[in-house]
């Protein structure tokens, strides 16, 4: 199955094959064998990529994730072919725009936009401290800030709305 993964404002197409004894990924034309073992169910994983081991912490709802890998935190968006097609159809029918949500509980440290600001995909909207790390929350599309749902110093839960964008 094909997945589209957004990390740091850049999108990657990842083909996943789970037939056989292991998971095989194709990313940018390179093939990887991947084994994943839960260390602490739903939170901590041991990931083996072509004989190289990584400890990964995961939080989120499956579409929007927060990953901590080697001490670095990444906000990751994931969608499969069906979700992408559905989103494309809804955008064609004028339901564009969207709410950028927190992928994990945290404290808003800095809000860098206000209503009416024009943003481009990858622009920093705010900084969220989670798991003792500062995470940049980036615009996932070009648009105009329609609403800022949070303020600096505010505590938010995972899934809480942060910023609403009217997509161009």
Phi and psi in radians as a Rosetta constraint file:
Dihedral C 1 N 2 CA 2 C 2 CIRCULARHARMONIC -1.706 0.35
Dihedral N 2 CA 2 C 2 N 3 CIRCULARHARMONIC 2.359 0.35
Dihedral C 2 N 3 CA 3 C 3 CIRCULARHARMONIC -2.134 0.35
Dihedral N 3 CA 3 C 3 N 4 CIRCULARHARMONIC 2.635 0.35
Dihedral C 3 N 4 CA 4 C 4 CIRCULARHARMONIC -1.995 0.35
Dihedral N 4 CA 4 C 4 N 5 CIRCULARHARMONIC 2.124 0.35
Dihedral C 4 N 5 CA 5 C 5 CIRCULARHARMONIC -2.045 0.35
Dihedral N 5 CA 5 C 5 N 6 CIRCULARHARMONIC 2.205 0.35
Dihedral C 5 N 6 CA 6 C 6 CIRCULARHARMONIC -1.874 0.35
Dihedral N 6 CA 6 C 6 N 7 CIRCULARHARMONIC 2.106 0.35
Dihedral C 6 N 7 CA 7 C 7 CIRCULARHARMONIC -2.364 0.35
Dihedral N 7 CA 7 C 7 N 8 CIRCULARHARMONIC 2.147 0.35
Dihedral C 7 N 8 CA 8 C 8 CIRCULARHARMONIC 1.012 0.35
Dihedral N 8 CA 8 C 8 N 9 CIRCULARHARMONIC 0.625 0.35
Dihedral C 8 N 9 CA 9 C 9 CIRCULARHARMONIC 1.423 0.35
Dihedral N 9 CA 9 C 9 N 10 CIRCULARHARMONIC 0.013 0.35
Dihedral C 9 N 10 CA 10 C 10 CIRCULARHARMONIC -2.008 0.35
Dihedral N 10 CA 10 C 10 N 11 CIRCULARHARMONIC 2.417 0.35
Dihedral C 10 N 11 CA 11 C 11 CIRCULARHARMONIC -1.783 0.35
Dihedral N 11 CA 11 C 11 N 12 CIRCULARHARMONIC 2.448 0.35
Dihedral C 11 N 12 CA 12 C 12 CIRCULARHARMONIC -2.189 0.35
Dihedral N 12 CA 12 C 12 N 13 CIRCULARHARMONIC 2.375 0.35
Dihedral C 12 N 13 CA 13 C 13 CIRCULARHARMONIC -1.644 0.35
Dihedral N 13 CA 13 C 13 N 14 CIRCULARHARMONIC 2.192 0.35
Dihedral C 13 N 14 CA 14 C 14 CIRCULARHARMONIC -2.183 0.35
Dihedral N 14 CA 14 C 14 N 15 CIRCULARHARMONIC 2.118 0.35
Dihedral C 14 N 15 CA 15 C 15 CIRCULARHARMONIC -1.628 0.35
Dihedral N 15 CA 15 C 15 N 16 CIRCULARHARMONIC 2.282 0.35
Dihedral C 15 N 16 CA 16 C 16 CIRCULARHARMONIC -2.057 0.35
Dihedral N 16 CA 16 C 16 N 17 CIRCULARHARMONIC 2.198 0.35
Dihedral C 16 N 17 CA 17 C 17 CIRCULARHARMONIC -2.090 0.35
Dihedral N 17 CA 17 C 17 N 18 CIRCULARHARMONIC 2.029 0.35
Dihedral C 17 N 18 CA 18 C 18 CIRCULARHARMONIC -1.851 0.35
Dihedral N 18 CA 18 C 18 N 19 CIRCULARHARMONIC 0.201 0.35
Dihedral C 18 N 19 CA 19 C 19 CIRCULARHARMONIC -1.332 0.35
Dihedral N 19 CA 19 C 19 N 20 CIRCULARHARMONIC 2.571 0.35
Dihedral C 19 N 20 CA 20 C 20 CIRCULARHARMONIC 1.592 0.35
Dihedral N 20 CA 20 C 20 N 21 CIRCULARHARMONIC -2.758 0.35
Dihedral C 20 N 21 CA 21 C 21 CIRCULARHARMONIC -1.546 0.35
Dihedral N 21 CA 21 C 21 N 22 CIRCULARHARMONIC -0.178 0.35
Dihedral C 21 N 22 CA 22 C 22 CIRCULARHARMONIC -2.574 0.35
Dihedral N 22 CA 22 C 22 N 23 CIRCULARHARMONIC 2.966 0.35
Dihedral C 22 N 23 CA 23 C 23 CIRCULARHARMONIC -1.533 0.35
Dihedral N 23 CA 23 C 23 N 24 CIRCULARHARMONIC 2.385 0.35
Dihedral C 23 N 24 CA 24 C 24 CIRCULARHARMONIC -2.120 0.35
Dihedral N 24 CA 24 C 24 N 25 CIRCULARHARMONIC 2.258 0.35
Dihedral C 24 N 25 CA 25 C 25 CIRCULARHARMONIC -1.999 0.35
Dihedral N 25 CA 25 C 25 N 26 CIRCULARHARMONIC 2.516 0.35
Dihedral C 25 N 26 CA 26 C 26 CIRCULARHARMONIC -2.086 0.35
Dihedral N 26 CA 26 C 26 N 27 CIRCULARHARMONIC 2.130 0.35
Dihedral C 26 N 27 CA 27 C 27 CIRCULARHARMONIC -2.350 0.35
Dihedral N 27 CA 27 C 27 N 28 CIRCULARHARMONIC 2.132 0.35
Dihedral C 27 N 28 CA 28 C 28 CIRCULARHARMONIC 0.895 0.35
Dihedral N 28 CA 28 C 28 N 29 CIRCULARHARMONIC 0.694 0.35
Dihedral C 28 N 29 CA 29 C 29 CIRCULARHARMONIC 1.431 0.35
Dihedral N 29 CA 29 C 29 N 30 CIRCULARHARMONIC -0.147 0.35
Dihedral C 29 N 30 CA 30 C 30 CIRCULARHARMONIC -1.684 0.35
Dihedral N 30 CA 30 C 30 N 31 CIRCULARHARMONIC 2.466 0.35
Dihedral C 30 N 31 CA 31 C 31 CIRCULARHARMONIC -1.792 0.35
Dihedral N 31 CA 31 C 31 N 32 CIRCULARHARMONIC 2.438 0.35
Dihedral C 31 N 32 CA 32 C 32 CIRCULARHARMONIC -2.339 0.35
Dihedral N 32 CA 32 C 32 N 33 CIRCULARHARMONIC 2.448 0.35
Dihedral C 32 N 33 CA 33 C 33 CIRCULARHARMONIC -1.677 0.35
Dihedral N 33 CA 33 C 33 N 34 CIRCULARHARMONIC 2.261 0.35
Dihedral C 33 N 34 CA 34 C 34 CIRCULARHARMONIC -2.257 0.35
Dihedral N 34 CA 34 C 34 N 35 CIRCULARHARMONIC 2.271 0.35
Dihedral C 34 N 35 CA 35 C 35 CIRCULARHARMONIC -2.074 0.35
Dihedral N 35 CA 35 C 35 N 36 CIRCULARHARMONIC 2.305 0.35
Dihedral C 35 N 36 CA 36 C 36 CIRCULARHARMONIC -2.146 0.35
Dihedral N 36 CA 36 C 36 N 37 CIRCULARHARMONIC 2.268 0.35
Dihedral C 36 N 37 CA 37 C 37 CIRCULARHARMONIC -2.219 0.35
Dihedral N 37 CA 37 C 37 N 38 CIRCULARHARMONIC 2.300 0.35
Dihedral C 37 N 38 CA 38 C 38 CIRCULARHARMONIC -1.307 0.35
Dihedral N 38 CA 38 C 38 N 39 CIRCULARHARMONIC 2.209 0.35
Dihedral C 38 N 39 CA 39 C 39 CIRCULARHARMONIC -1.637 0.35
Dihedral N 39 CA 39 C 39 N 40 CIRCULARHARMONIC -0.788 0.35
Dihedral C 39 N 40 CA 40 C 40 CIRCULARHARMONIC -2.297 0.35
Dihedral N 40 CA 40 C 40 N 41 CIRCULARHARMONIC 1.884 0.35
Dihedral C 40 N 41 CA 41 C 41 CIRCULARHARMONIC -0.824 0.35
Dihedral N 41 CA 41 C 41 N 42 CIRCULARHARMONIC 2.185 0.35
Dihedral C 41 N 42 CA 42 C 42 CIRCULARHARMONIC 1.400 0.35
Dihedral N 42 CA 42 C 42 N 43 CIRCULARHARMONIC -0.007 0.35
Dihedral C 42 N 43 CA 43 C 43 CIRCULARHARMONIC -2.358 0.35
Dihedral N 43 CA 43 C 43 N 44 CIRCULARHARMONIC -0.848 0.35
Dihedral C 43 N 44 CA 44 C 44 CIRCULARHARMONIC -2.058 0.35
Dihedral N 44 CA 44 C 44 N 45 CIRCULARHARMONIC 2.334 0.35
Dihedral C 44 N 45 CA 45 C 45 CIRCULARHARMONIC -2.345 0.35
Dihedral N 45 CA 45 C 45 N 46 CIRCULARHARMONIC 2.596 0.35
Dihedral C 45 N 46 CA 46 C 46 CIRCULARHARMONIC -1.799 0.35
Dihedral N 46 CA 46 C 46 N 47 CIRCULARHARMONIC 2.126 0.35
Dihedral C 46 N 47 CA 47 C 47 CIRCULARHARMONIC -2.067 0.35
Dihedral N 47 CA 47 C 47 N 48 CIRCULARHARMONIC 2.191 0.35
Dihedral C 47 N 48 CA 48 C 48 CIRCULARHARMONIC -1.926 0.35
Dihedral N 48 CA 48 C 48 N 49 CIRCULARHARMONIC 2.023 0.35
Dihedral C 48 N 49 CA 49 C 49 CIRCULARHARMONIC -2.024 0.35
Dihedral N 49 CA 49 C 49 N 50 CIRCULARHARMONIC 1.925 0.35
Dihedral C 49 N 50 CA 50 C 50 CIRCULARHARMONIC 0.806 0.35
Dihedral N 50 CA 50 C 50 N 51 CIRCULARHARMONIC 0.904 0.35
Dihedral C 50 N 51 CA 51 C 51 CIRCULARHARMONIC 1.288 0.35
Dihedral N 51 CA 51 C 51 N 52 CIRCULARHARMONIC 0.103 0.35
Dihedral C 51 N 52 CA 52 C 52 CIRCULARHARMONIC -1.876 0.35
Dihedral N 52 CA 52 C 52 N 53 CIRCULARHARMONIC 2.231 0.35
Dihedral C 52 N 53 CA 53 C 53 CIRCULARHARMONIC -1.701 0.35
Dihedral N 53 CA 53 C 53 N 54 CIRCULARHARMONIC 2.441 0.35
Dihedral C 53 N 54 CA 54 C 54 CIRCULARHARMONIC -2.347 0.35
Dihedral N 54 CA 54 C 54 N 55 CIRCULARHARMONIC 2.499 0.35
Dihedral C 54 N 55 CA 55 C 55 CIRCULARHARMONIC -1.735 0.35
Dihedral N 55 CA 55 C 55 N 56 CIRCULARHARMONIC 2.210 0.35
Dihedral C 55 N 56 CA 56 C 56 CIRCULARHARMONIC -2.254 0.35
Dihedral N 56 CA 56 C 56 N 57 CIRCULARHARMONIC 2.279 0.35
Dihedral C 56 N 57 CA 57 C 57 CIRCULARHARMONIC -1.795 0.35
Dihedral N 57 CA 57 C 57 N 58 CIRCULARHARMONIC 2.392 0.35
Dihedral C 57 N 58 CA 58 C 58 CIRCULARHARMONIC -2.269 0.35
Dihedral N 58 CA 58 C 58 N 59 CIRCULARHARMONIC 2.370 0.35
Dihedral C 58 N 59 CA 59 C 59 CIRCULARHARMONIC -2.475 0.35
Dihedral N 59 CA 59 C 59 N 60 CIRCULARHARMONIC 2.469 0.35
Dihedral C 59 N 60 CA 60 C 60 CIRCULARHARMONIC 2.522 0.35
Dihedral N 60 CA 60 C 60 N 61 CIRCULARHARMONIC -2.988 0.35
Dihedral C 60 N 61 CA 61 C 61 CIRCULARHARMONIC -1.892 0.35
Dihedral N 61 CA 61 C 61 N 62 CIRCULARHARMONIC 0.163 0.35
Dihedral C 61 N 62 CA 62 C 62 CIRCULARHARMONIC 1.745 0.35
Dihedral N 62 CA 62 C 62 N 63 CIRCULARHARMONIC -0.554 0.35
Dihedral C 62 N 63 CA 63 C 63 CIRCULARHARMONIC -1.722 0.35
Dihedral N 63 CA 63 C 63 N 64 CIRCULARHARMONIC -0.677 0.35
Dihedral C 63 N 64 CA 64 C 64 CIRCULARHARMONIC -2.140 0.35
Dihedral N 64 CA 64 C 64 N 65 CIRCULARHARMONIC 2.106 0.35
Dihedral C 64 N 65 CA 65 C 65 CIRCULARHARMONIC -2.197 0.35
Dihedral N 65 CA 65 C 65 N 66 CIRCULARHARMONIC 2.725 0.35
Dihedral C 65 N 66 CA 66 C 66 CIRCULARHARMONIC -2.071 0.35
Dihedral N 66 CA 66 C 66 N 67 CIRCULARHARMONIC 2.111 0.35
Dihedral C 66 N 67 CA 67 C 67 CIRCULARHARMONIC -1.989 0.35
Dihedral N 67 CA 67 C 67 N 68 CIRCULARHARMONIC 2.424 0.35
Dihedral C 67 N 68 CA 68 C 68 CIRCULARHARMONIC -2.055 0.35
Dihedral N 68 CA 68 C 68 N 69 CIRCULARHARMONIC 2.086 0.35
Dihedral C 68 N 69 CA 69 C 69 CIRCULARHARMONIC -2.323 0.35
Dihedral N 69 CA 69 C 69 N 70 CIRCULARHARMONIC 2.108 0.35
Dihedral C 69 N 70 CA 70 C 70 CIRCULARHARMONIC 0.935 0.35
Dihedral N 70 CA 70 C 70 N 71 CIRCULARHARMONIC 0.646 0.35
Dihedral C 70 N 71 CA 71 C 71 CIRCULARHARMONIC 1.459 0.35
Dihedral N 71 CA 71 C 71 N 72 CIRCULARHARMONIC -0.043 0.35
Dihedral C 71 N 72 CA 72 C 72 CIRCULARHARMONIC -1.850 0.35
Dihedral N 72 CA 72 C 72 N 73 CIRCULARHARMONIC 2.419 0.35
Dihedral C 72 N 73 CA 73 C 73 CIRCULARHARMONIC -1.774 0.35
Dihedral N 73 CA 73 C 73 N 74 CIRCULARHARMONIC 2.406 0.35
Dihedral C 73 N 74 CA 74 C 74 CIRCULARHARMONIC -2.286 0.35
Dihedral N 74 CA 74 C 74 N 75 CIRCULARHARMONIC 2.290 0.35
Dihedral C 74 N 75 CA 75 C 75 CIRCULARHARMONIC -1.532 0.35
Dihedral N 75 CA 75 C 75 N 76 CIRCULARHARMONIC 2.183 0.35
Dihedral C 75 N 76 CA 76 C 76 CIRCULARHARMONIC -2.232 0.35
Dihedral N 76 CA 76 C 76 N 77 CIRCULARHARMONIC 2.266 0.35
Dihedral C 76 N 77 CA 77 C 77 CIRCULARHARMONIC -1.838 0.35
Dihedral N 77 CA 77 C 77 N 78 CIRCULARHARMONIC 2.448 0.35
Dihedral C 77 N 78 CA 78 C 78 CIRCULARHARMONIC -2.356 0.35
Dihedral N 78 CA 78 C 78 N 79 CIRCULARHARMONIC 2.344 0.35
Dihedral C 78 N 79 CA 79 C 79 CIRCULARHARMONIC -2.540 0.35
Dihedral N 79 CA 79 C 79 N 80 CIRCULARHARMONIC 2.618 0.35
Dihedral C 79 N 80 CA 80 C 80 CIRCULARHARMONIC -1.729 0.35
Dihedral N 80 CA 80 C 80 N 81 CIRCULARHARMONIC -3.130 0.35
Dihedral C 80 N 81 CA 81 C 81 CIRCULARHARMONIC -0.987 0.35
Dihedral N 81 CA 81 C 81 N 82 CIRCULARHARMONIC -0.728 0.35
Dihedral C 81 N 82 CA 82 C 82 CIRCULARHARMONIC -1.156 0.35
Dihedral N 82 CA 82 C 82 N 83 CIRCULARHARMONIC -0.773 0.35
Dihedral C 82 N 83 CA 83 C 83 CIRCULARHARMONIC -1.114 0.35
Dihedral N 83 CA 83 C 83 N 84 CIRCULARHARMONIC -0.694 0.35
Dihedral C 83 N 84 CA 84 C 84 CIRCULARHARMONIC -1.123 0.35
Dihedral N 84 CA 84 C 84 N 85 CIRCULARHARMONIC -0.771 0.35
Dihedral C 84 N 85 CA 85 C 85 CIRCULARHARMONIC -1.115 0.35
Dihedral N 85 CA 85 C 85 N 86 CIRCULARHARMONIC -0.736 0.35
Dihedral C 85 N 86 CA 86 C 86 CIRCULARHARMONIC -1.091 0.35
Dihedral N 86 CA 86 C 86 N 87 CIRCULARHARMONIC -0.749 0.35
Dihedral C 86 N 87 CA 87 C 87 CIRCULARHARMONIC -1.134 0.35
Dihedral N 87 CA 87 C 87 N 88 CIRCULARHARMONIC -0.718 0.35
Dihedral C 87 N 88 CA 88 C 88 CIRCULARHARMONIC -1.085 0.35
Dihedral N 88 CA 88 C 88 N 89 CIRCULARHARMONIC -0.737 0.35
Dihedral C 88 N 89 CA 89 C 89 CIRCULARHARMONIC -1.126 0.35
Dihedral N 89 CA 89 C 89 N 90 CIRCULARHARMONIC -0.750 0.35
Dihedral C 89 N 90 CA 90 C 90 CIRCULARHARMONIC -1.155 0.35
Dihedral N 90 CA 90 C 90 N 91 CIRCULARHARMONIC -0.609 0.35
Dihedral C 90 N 91 CA 91 C 91 CIRCULARHARMONIC -1.162 0.35
Dihedral N 91 CA 91 C 91 N 92 CIRCULARHARMONIC -0.621 0.35
Dihedral C 91 N 92 CA 92 C 92 CIRCULARHARMONIC -1.130 0.35
Dihedral N 92 CA 92 C 92 N 93 CIRCULARHARMONIC -0.524 0.35
Dihedral C 92 N 93 CA 93 C 93 CIRCULARHARMONIC -1.627 0.35
Dihedral N 93 CA 93 C 93 N 94 CIRCULARHARMONIC 0.291 0.35
Dihedral C 93 N 94 CA 94 C 94 CIRCULARHARMONIC 1.478 0.35
Dihedral N 94 CA 94 C 94 N 95 CIRCULARHARMONIC 0.239 0.35
Dihedral C 94 N 95 CA 95 C 95 CIRCULARHARMONIC -1.661 0.35
Dihedral N 95 CA 95 C 95 N 96 CIRCULARHARMONIC 0.380 0.35
Dihedral C 95 N 96 CA 96 C 96 CIRCULARHARMONIC -0.922 0.35
Dihedral N 96 CA 96 C 96 N 97 CIRCULARHARMONIC 3.090 0.35
Dihedral C 96 N 97 CA 97 C 97 CIRCULARHARMONIC 1.531 0.35
Dihedral N 97 CA 97 C 97 N 98 CIRCULARHARMONIC 3.022 0.35
Dihedral C 97 N 98 CA 98 C 98 CIRCULARHARMONIC 3.064 0.35
Dihedral N 98 CA 98 C 98 N 99 CIRCULARHARMONIC 2.955 0.35
Dihedral C 98 N 99 CA 99 C 99 CIRCULARHARMONIC -1.862 0.35
Dihedral N 99 CA 99 C 99 N 100 CIRCULARHARMONIC 2.219 0.35
Dihedral C 99 N 100 CA 100 C 100 CIRCULARHARMONIC -1.561 0.35
Dihedral N 100 CA 100 C 100 N 101 CIRCULARHARMONIC 2.160 0.35
Dihedral C 100 N 101 CA 101 C 101 CIRCULARHARMONIC -1.923 0.35
Dihedral N 101 CA 101 C 101 N 102 CIRCULARHARMONIC 2.749 0.35
Dihedral C 101 N 102 CA 102 C 102 CIRCULARHARMONIC -1.272 0.35
Dihedral N 102 CA 102 C 102 N 103 CIRCULARHARMONIC 2.327 0.35
Dihedral C 102 N 103 CA 103 C 103 CIRCULARHARMONIC -1.521 0.35
Dihedral N 103 CA 103 C 103 N 104 CIRCULARHARMONIC -0.163 0.35
Dihedral C 103 N 104 CA 104 C 104 CIRCULARHARMONIC -2.743 0.35
Dihedral N 104 CA 104 C 104 N 105 CIRCULARHARMONIC 2.832 0.35
Dihedral C 104 N 105 CA 105 C 105 CIRCULARHARMONIC -1.113 0.35
Dihedral N 105 CA 105 C 105 N 106 CIRCULARHARMONIC 2.574 0.35
Dihedral C 105 N 106 CA 106 C 106 CIRCULARHARMONIC -3.103 0.35
Dihedral N 106 CA 106 C 106 N 107 CIRCULARHARMONIC -2.988 0.35
Dihedral C 106 N 107 CA 107 C 107 CIRCULARHARMONIC -2.098 0.35
Dihedral N 107 CA 107 C 107 N 108 CIRCULARHARMONIC 2.246 0.35
Dihedral C 107 N 108 CA 108 C 108 CIRCULARHARMONIC -1.265 0.35
Dihedral N 108 CA 108 C 108 N 109 CIRCULARHARMONIC 2.062 0.35
Dihedral C 108 N 109 CA 109 C 109 CIRCULARHARMONIC -1.626 0.35
Dihedral N 109 CA 109 C 109 N 110 CIRCULARHARMONIC -0.591 0.35
Dihedral C 109 N 110 CA 110 C 110 CIRCULARHARMONIC -2.711 0.35
Dihedral N 110 CA 110 C 110 N 111 CIRCULARHARMONIC 2.303 0.35
Dihedral C 110 N 111 CA 111 C 111 CIRCULARHARMONIC -1.844 0.35
Dihedral N 111 CA 111 C 111 N 112 CIRCULARHARMONIC 2.159 0.35
Dihedral C 111 N 112 CA 112 C 112 CIRCULARHARMONIC -1.873 0.35
Dihedral N 112 CA 112 C 112 N 113 CIRCULARHARMONIC 0.059 0.35
Dihedral C 112 N 113 CA 113 C 113 CIRCULARHARMONIC -2.291 0.35
Dihedral N 113 CA 113 C 113 N 114 CIRCULARHARMONIC 2.858 0.35
Dihedral C 113 N 114 CA 114 C 114 CIRCULARHARMONIC -2.429 0.35
Dihedral N 114 CA 114 C 114 N 115 CIRCULARHARMONIC 2.887 0.35
Dihedral C 114 N 115 CA 115 C 115 CIRCULARHARMONIC -0.949 0.35
Dihedral N 115 CA 115 C 115 N 116 CIRCULARHARMONIC 2.330 0.35
Dihedral C 115 N 116 CA 116 C 116 CIRCULARHARMONIC 1.695 0.35
Dihedral N 116 CA 116 C 116 N 117 CIRCULARHARMONIC -0.279 0.35
Dihedral C 116 N 117 CA 117 C 117 CIRCULARHARMONIC -1.155 0.35
Dihedral N 117 CA 117 C 117 N 118 CIRCULARHARMONIC 2.445 0.35
Dihedral C 117 N 118 CA 118 C 118 CIRCULARHARMONIC -1.604 0.35
Dihedral N 118 CA 118 C 118 N 119 CIRCULARHARMONIC 2.275 0.35
Dihedral C 118 N 119 CA 119 C 119 CIRCULARHARMONIC -2.202 0.35
Dihedral N 119 CA 119 C 119 N 120 CIRCULARHARMONIC 2.713 0.35
Dihedral C 119 N 120 CA 120 C 120 CIRCULARHARMONIC -1.960 0.35
Dihedral N 120 CA 120 C 120 N 121 CIRCULARHARMONIC 2.680 0.35
Dihedral C 120 N 121 CA 121 C 121 CIRCULARHARMONIC -0.882 0.35
Dihedral N 121 CA 121 C 121 N 122 CIRCULARHARMONIC 2.252 0.35
Dihedral C 121 N 122 CA 122 C 122 CIRCULARHARMONIC 1.664 0.35
Dihedral N 122 CA 122 C 122 N 123 CIRCULARHARMONIC -0.195 0.35
Dihedral C 122 N 123 CA 123 C 123 CIRCULARHARMONIC -1.167 0.35
Dihedral N 123 CA 123 C 123 N 124 CIRCULARHARMONIC 2.500 0.35
Dihedral C 123 N 124 CA 124 C 124 CIRCULARHARMONIC -1.339 0.35
Dihedral N 124 CA 124 C 124 N 125 CIRCULARHARMONIC 2.224 0.35
Dihedral C 124 N 125 CA 125 C 125 CIRCULARHARMONIC -1.695 0.35
Dihedral N 125 CA 125 C 125 N 126 CIRCULARHARMONIC -0.745 0.35
Dihedral C 125 N 126 CA 126 C 126 CIRCULARHARMONIC -2.824 0.35
Dihedral N 126 CA 126 C 126 N 127 CIRCULARHARMONIC 2.984 0.35
Dihedral C 126 N 127 CA 127 C 127 CIRCULARHARMONIC -2.050 0.35
Dihedral N 127 CA 127 C 127 N 128 CIRCULARHARMONIC 2.224 0.35
Dihedral C 127 N 128 CA 128 C 128 CIRCULARHARMONIC -2.059 0.35
Dihedral N 128 CA 128 C 128 N 129 CIRCULARHARMONIC 2.166 0.35
Dihedral C 128 N 129 CA 129 C 129 CIRCULARHARMONIC -1.572 0.35
Dihedral N 129 CA 129 C 129 N 130 CIRCULARHARMONIC 2.152 0.35
Dihedral C 129 N 130 CA 130 C 130 CIRCULARHARMONIC -2.515 0.35
Dihedral N 130 CA 130 C 130 N 131 CIRCULARHARMONIC 2.417 0.35
Dihedral C 130 N 131 CA 131 C 131 CIRCULARHARMONIC 0.926 0.35
Dihedral N 131 CA 131 C 131 N 132 CIRCULARHARMONIC 0.714 0.35
Dihedral C 131 N 132 CA 132 C 132 CIRCULARHARMONIC 1.120 0.35
Dihedral N 132 CA 132 C 132 N 133 CIRCULARHARMONIC 0.385 0.35
Dihedral C 132 N 133 CA 133 C 133 CIRCULARHARMONIC -2.298 0.35
Dihedral N 133 CA 133 C 133 N 134 CIRCULARHARMONIC 2.526 0.35
Dihedral C 133 N 134 CA 134 C 134 CIRCULARHARMONIC -1.518 0.35
Dihedral N 134 CA 134 C 134 N 135 CIRCULARHARMONIC 2.231 0.35
Dihedral C 134 N 135 CA 135 C 135 CIRCULARHARMONIC -2.044 0.35
Dihedral N 135 CA 135 C 135 N 136 CIRCULARHARMONIC 2.219 0.35
Dihedral C 135 N 136 CA 136 C 136 CIRCULARHARMONIC -1.370 0.35
Dihedral N 136 CA 136 C 136 N 137 CIRCULARHARMONIC 2.248 0.35
Dihedral C 136 N 137 CA 137 C 137 CIRCULARHARMONIC -1.742 0.35
Dihedral N 137 CA 137 C 137 N 138 CIRCULARHARMONIC 2.089 0.35
Dihedral C 137 N 138 CA 138 C 138 CIRCULARHARMONIC -1.901 0.35
Dihedral N 138 CA 138 C 138 N 139 CIRCULARHARMONIC 2.667 0.35
Dihedral C 138 N 139 CA 139 C 139 CIRCULARHARMONIC -1.155 0.35
Dihedral N 139 CA 139 C 139 N 140 CIRCULARHARMONIC 2.329 0.35
Dihedral C 139 N 140 CA 140 C 140 CIRCULARHARMONIC -1.662 0.35
Dihedral N 140 CA 140 C 140 N 141 CIRCULARHARMONIC 0.062 0.35
Dihedral C 140 N 141 CA 141 C 141 CIRCULARHARMONIC -2.837 0.35
Dihedral N 141 CA 141 C 141 N 142 CIRCULARHARMONIC 2.820 0.35
Dihedral C 141 N 142 CA 142 C 142 CIRCULARHARMONIC -1.233 0.35
Dihedral N 142 CA 142 C 142 N 143 CIRCULARHARMONIC 2.459 0.35
Dihedral C 142 N 143 CA 143 C 143 CIRCULARHARMONIC 3.086 0.35
Dihedral N 143 CA 143 C 143 N 144 CIRCULARHARMONIC -2.924 0.35
Dihedral C 143 N 144 CA 144 C 144 CIRCULARHARMONIC -2.117 0.35
Dihedral N 144 CA 144 C 144 N 145 CIRCULARHARMONIC 2.361 0.35
Dihedral C 144 N 145 CA 145 C 145 CIRCULARHARMONIC -1.177 0.35
Dihedral N 145 CA 145 C 145 N 146 CIRCULARHARMONIC 2.046 0.35
Dihedral C 145 N 146 CA 146 C 146 CIRCULARHARMONIC -1.593 0.35
Dihedral N 146 CA 146 C 146 N 147 CIRCULARHARMONIC -0.598 0.35
Dihedral C 146 N 147 CA 147 C 147 CIRCULARHARMONIC -2.774 0.35
Dihedral N 147 CA 147 C 147 N 148 CIRCULARHARMONIC 2.437 0.35
Dihedral C 147 N 148 CA 148 C 148 CIRCULARHARMONIC -1.875 0.35
Dihedral N 148 CA 148 C 148 N 149 CIRCULARHARMONIC 2.038 0.35
Dihedral C 148 N 149 CA 149 C 149 CIRCULARHARMONIC -1.537 0.35
Dihedral N 149 CA 149 C 149 N 150 CIRCULARHARMONIC -0.160 0.35
Dihedral C 149 N 150 CA 150 C 150 CIRCULARHARMONIC -2.315 0.35
Dihedral N 150 CA 150 C 150 N 151 CIRCULARHARMONIC 2.926 0.35
Dihedral C 150 N 151 CA 151 C 151 CIRCULARHARMONIC -2.299 0.35
Dihedral N 151 CA 151 C 151 N 152 CIRCULARHARMONIC 2.751 0.35
Dihedral C 151 N 152 CA 152 C 152 CIRCULARHARMONIC -0.995 0.35
Dihedral N 152 CA 152 C 152 N 153 CIRCULARHARMONIC 2.391 0.35
Dihedral C 152 N 153 CA 153 C 153 CIRCULARHARMONIC 1.605 0.35
Dihedral N 153 CA 153 C 153 N 154 CIRCULARHARMONIC -0.213 0.35
Dihedral C 153 N 154 CA 154 C 154 CIRCULARHARMONIC -1.350 0.35
Dihedral N 154 CA 154 C 154 N 155 CIRCULARHARMONIC 2.435 0.35
Dihedral C 154 N 155 CA 155 C 155 CIRCULARHARMONIC -1.566 0.35
Dihedral N 155 CA 155 C 155 N 156 CIRCULARHARMONIC 2.356 0.35
Dihedral C 155 N 156 CA 156 C 156 CIRCULARHARMONIC -2.227 0.35
Dihedral N 156 CA 156 C 156 N 157 CIRCULARHARMONIC 2.684 0.35
Dihedral C 156 N 157 CA 157 C 157 CIRCULARHARMONIC -1.656 0.35
Dihedral N 157 CA 157 C 157 N 158 CIRCULARHARMONIC 2.850 0.35
Dihedral C 157 N 158 CA 158 C 158 CIRCULARHARMONIC -1.042 0.35
Dihedral N 158 CA 158 C 158 N 159 CIRCULARHARMONIC 2.381 0.35
Dihedral C 158 N 159 CA 159 C 159 CIRCULARHARMONIC 1.534 0.35
Dihedral N 159 CA 159 C 159 N 160 CIRCULARHARMONIC -0.076 0.35
Dihedral C 159 N 160 CA 160 C 160 CIRCULARHARMONIC -1.232 0.35
Dihedral N 160 CA 160 C 160 N 161 CIRCULARHARMONIC 2.421 0.35
Dihedral C 160 N 161 CA 161 C 161 CIRCULARHARMONIC -1.168 0.35
Dihedral N 161 CA 161 C 161 N 162 CIRCULARHARMONIC 2.392 0.35
Dihedral C 161 N 162 CA 162 C 162 CIRCULARHARMONIC -1.923 0.35
Dihedral N 162 CA 162 C 162 N 163 CIRCULARHARMONIC -0.990 0.35
Dihedral C 162 N 163 CA 163 C 163 CIRCULARHARMONIC -2.477 0.35
Dihedral N 163 CA 163 C 163 N 164 CIRCULARHARMONIC 2.403 0.35
Dihedral C 163 N 164 CA 164 C 164 CIRCULARHARMONIC -1.803 0.35
Dihedral N 164 CA 164 C 164 N 165 CIRCULARHARMONIC 2.329 0.35
Dihedral C 164 N 165 CA 165 C 165 CIRCULARHARMONIC -2.035 0.35
Dihedral N 165 CA 165 C 165 N 166 CIRCULARHARMONIC 2.409 0.35
Dihedral C 165 N 166 CA 166 C 166 CIRCULARHARMONIC -1.625 0.35
Dihedral N 166 CA 166 C 166 N 167 CIRCULARHARMONIC 1.981 0.35
Dihedral C 166 N 167 CA 167 C 167 CIRCULARHARMONIC -1.380 0.35
Dihedral N 167 CA 167 C 167 N 168 CIRCULARHARMONIC 2.400 0.35
